[in-house]
């Protein structure tokens, strides 16, 4: 009893120490599993110098994950003065008259148009309305800044942890293979292989689709002459895992151009979003994910929303991956029960080959 009590205290203590870093550790493991084939090629090219290949992977992952934040930061700096001038003009003169299409919205269009018209060119009334939202907006902005800073810190920490996972990958996988064999027997190797394939398929499907959609959306905005094209492209990248997420960016952008008198470019942005950006989501993502796991729509939605609540910004991509792995393992358990005839008995792919 004393031995079990000491062991329980040790486990609880280790969990409390590692609890702040669990998200970073899990994300680092997912990054390593996804990009291990590339690391294996680099290690083979550099004559199995693991530390040097791991260092190159560290640089590549850092550039790939942090480049969007750098581009968005530069875009915000370039457009900060223009946004400040626009806000000053609105506060001095009041908002313009509402567009005609506002009143055409079903149910609430007339009320919104009447409220907007009553406030148009009435700066004192606008300021009086804004005062009640200043403090909540300040709190939201502060909380959002803390969340983004925490997410960036977790991202940087996960990349650092991934370096050690790459460097010591052979030893880690060897011990995992032994542990899984003791727990689940011969079938455990097959389940681990399914988990690896699912992680790669879902991560490449979600991240790959999000990256392609963000780049193409930003390109379309840039062609249409929108100055905040990098920022809107980054927002499209973030909303890509969310069902009907990208239209929440390119539809308002196209309507804004039409309302500004740029009807041709507004129609171009709408057509670009329908024919290019959204088509990527309907073609590339199912094609890539199907190689790992056919994740149902509802699990993607719950994974994104629950991932954000549980893990913050990284949860947008981490949540669907974890649900996909659990769903795939549940399917495998239901179809091939341990000890049944015909159950595959493959093992985890060796790190040097895969």
N, C-alpha and C positions, 0 to 999 in steps of 0.2 A: 504493500500500500504506500509506503514511504517512497519507494522508487517511482511508482506511477505518479504520485503527487509532485515529486521533483521534476519528472518528465513533462507533466502538464504545465507546471510553472515555467519551465524552459521554453515550451512551445508558445505559451501566451506571451512571454517576454520577447521572444524573437519576432512574433507577429506585431507587437506594439512598436518595436524598433523599426521594422520594415514597412509598417502601414502607410506612412507618408509617401513611400516610394513604390508602392505596389503598381500604380498606374504606369509609372515610367518603366518598371521592370517588365511588365506584361507587353507594353508597346515595343520595348527593345527586343523582346523575344519574337514578336510578330514581324518586326523589321528584318531580323536575322533569318527567320524561316522563309520569308518572301524573297529576300535577295541572296540566299545562300548559293544558288547556282552561279551567280556572277562572282561571288567571293571565291568559289571553287576554281573558276577560270583564272582569276587573278593570282591565286595561290600557286596554281600549276605553272603559270607564266613566269612567276618570280621564284621558281624552284622551291616551293613550299616554305617560303619565309612568311609564316603566319602573321607575325606582327606587322610587317610592311603591307601585306595585302589588307589586313584589318584597318591599318591607318588610311589606306586609299579608300576603302569603303566608308570610313568615317568622314572623309572629305566629301565624297560623292553624295552621301546621304544628307550631310549638312547643307550643301549647296542646293540639293533638290528640295529640301523641306523649308529652308529659310529664305531662299531667293524670292518667293512670292511676297513675304513680309517686307523685304527690302524694297521691292518694286512698288508696293502699295504705300510704304512710308515716303518714298520719293514723290509719288503721285500726290499724296496729301500735302506735302510741303509745297509743290508747285501750284496747287489749286487753293491753298489756304487763303491767299490774298483775295482771289476772285470770290470765294465763299464769304469772306468778311465784308467785301464791298456789297455783295448782293443782300446780305443780312442787314447791313446798315441802311440800304435803300428801302427795304421792306419796312423796317422800323420807322423810318422817317415819313414815308408816303403811304404806308399801308399796303396790303396785298392787292393785286390787280383784280379785275372783274373775273368771275368764274367762267371757264369755257362752256360752250353750249352743251357738250356731251356730258357734263356733270349732272345736269337736270334730267338726263335720259336714263340714269341708273334706276333700276326697278326698286320700288318701295321707299328708298331713302333719298333718291335723286333730288326731288323738289325741296326737301328740308335742307339738304346740304347746300344746294344752290342758293336758297334764301338766306341761310346763315352766312355763307361766304359773301353774298352781295351786300348784306348789312354791315359787314366788316371791311369791305373793299374801300381803299383810299381813306380809311379812318384809323390813323396811327394811334391816337389815344385809346380807342376801344381795343385795338390789337394788343397794346402794351398791358392794358388791364386784364385781358384774357390770359396773356402769357405769364403774368406774375404768379398765378396759382399753379403753374406747371414748372416754374423755375427750380424749386426745391426738389420735387420728384425727379426732374430731369438730371439735376446735379447728382442725386443719389444713384440713379441708373448709370450715369456716365462713370462715376467713381467705381461702382461695382463691376461694370464692364471692363474698366481699365485693370482692376485687380484680377479679374478672371483671365483676361488676355495675358497679363504678365505671368500669372501662375501657369497658364498653358504653355507659354514659351519656355519657362523654366523647366517644366516637366518634359517638354520636347528636347531641350538641350541635355537634360540628365539622361533621357532614354537613349540618345545618340551616344553619349559617353559610355553607358552600360553596354550598348550594342558592340562597342569596340572590344570589350573583354569577352563577350559572347562569341564574337568572331574568332578572336585569338585562341580561346580555349574550347572551341566548339567540339572538337573530336572527343575530348575528355568528358564534356558535359553530356553529349549525346550517348556516349558509352554508358555512363551511369544511369541516364534516363532509360536506356534500353534494358538494363539489368533490373531496374526498379519496376518497370512496366511488366516485364516477364514474370516477376515474383507476384505482382498483384493480379494480373489478368491472364497469365499463361501465354500460350502461343497466339491466341487471338488478339492479345494486347498489341502486338506489333502491327497487325493489320489496322486496328483502330487508330493507332498513332499515325500510320501512313495516310489514313483517311483525313485525320485532323490536319496534317501537313498540307495535303492537296487542297483541302477546303480553305485554309488560311491563305495560301498563295492565290487561289482563284478569286476569293472574295476581295482580298486587299488589292490585287491588281485590277479587278473589275471596278471596285469603288474608287480607289485612288486614280487609276488610269483614266476612267471615264470622267472623273471630276477635273483632272488636269487638262484633258483634251477639251472638255466643255468650257473650262475657264479661259484657255488660250483662244479658242475659236470665238467665244463671246467677246472677249477683249478685242480681238482683231476686227470683228464686225462693228463694235462701238467706235474703234479708232478710224475705220473707213468712213463711218457716218459723221466723223468730226466731233465726237463727244470727248471733251478734254479729260474727263474722269474715267476713261476707258480702262486703265489698269485696275483701278479700284472696283469698278463694276465687274470686270473679269474675275477678280479675286472673290468678290461676293458670290458670283456664279459658281466658282470652285467650291466654296463653303456650302452652298445650298444644293449642290449636285446630288449628294446622297439622299436628300429629302425628296420624296415623291412630289412632283410638280414644283420643285424648288427653282430651277433656272427660269421658268416663265415669270416668276415673281420679280425678276430683274429685267429681262428684255422686253416684256410687255409694257411696264411703266416707262421704260426708256423710249420705246417707239411712240407711245402716246404723247410723251413730253415733246418729242421732236415734231409731231403733227400739230400739237397745240402751239408750238413756237413758230409755226409757219413753214417748217421744213417737212412738208408732206411727203415728198419723194424719199428723203432719207428715213423718215419715220416708217414708211411702208417697207423700205429696204430692211430696217432693223427687225420688224415683225416677221418678214419672210425669212430672213437669215436665222431668226430664232426657231421658227417652225421647221424649215427645211434642213438646217445644218445643226444647230445646237441640240435641239430636242431629238433629232434623228440619231445623233451619236449615242444618246442615252438608251434609245430603243434598240440599237444594233450592237454596239461594242460591249456594254455591260452584260447583257444576257449571254453573249458569245464567250466572254472570258469567264464569268462566274460559273457557267454550265460545266466547265472543266473541273471545277472543284465541288460545288454544291448548288443545287437548284433551290435558292433561297426564296421562300414565298414573300409576296408583297408586304403582308402584314408584319413579318419578322423584320424586314428592312426598316419599316416605319417605326416599330417599337424599338429596334436596335439603335436607330439614330436618336430618337427622343429620350429613351432611357439611358443611352450612353452619355448624352450631354448632361443629364441630371446626375449621373453617378460619377463620371470622370471629367466633366468639363468639356473644353473645346476638343480635346483628343477623342472624346467619346463619340463624336460624329462618325469617326471611322472605326473606333475600337468596339463600340456596341454591336454593330452588324456582324463584325468578324466573330465575336464571342458567341453570338446567337447562332451564326452559321455553323460554327464548329460543334456546338451542342446539338443542333438539329441534325447534322450529318452523323454524329456518333449515335444519336437516338435511332436514326434510320438503320444504321449498320447493326445495332444491337437487336432491333426488332426483326431484321431479316436473317442475320447470322448470329444465332445465340452461341455463346461459348460452349464447346463440347458437342455441338450438333454436327451431323455429318455434312460435309461439303463446305464447312466454314473455312474461309481462307486463313492461312497461317503465315502470311508474309510478315516481314519484319520492317522496322524503320529503315528508310534509305540511308545508306552510310553517307556521312558528311562529305567525305572526299569525292564521292560521285554525284551527289545531289544536294 
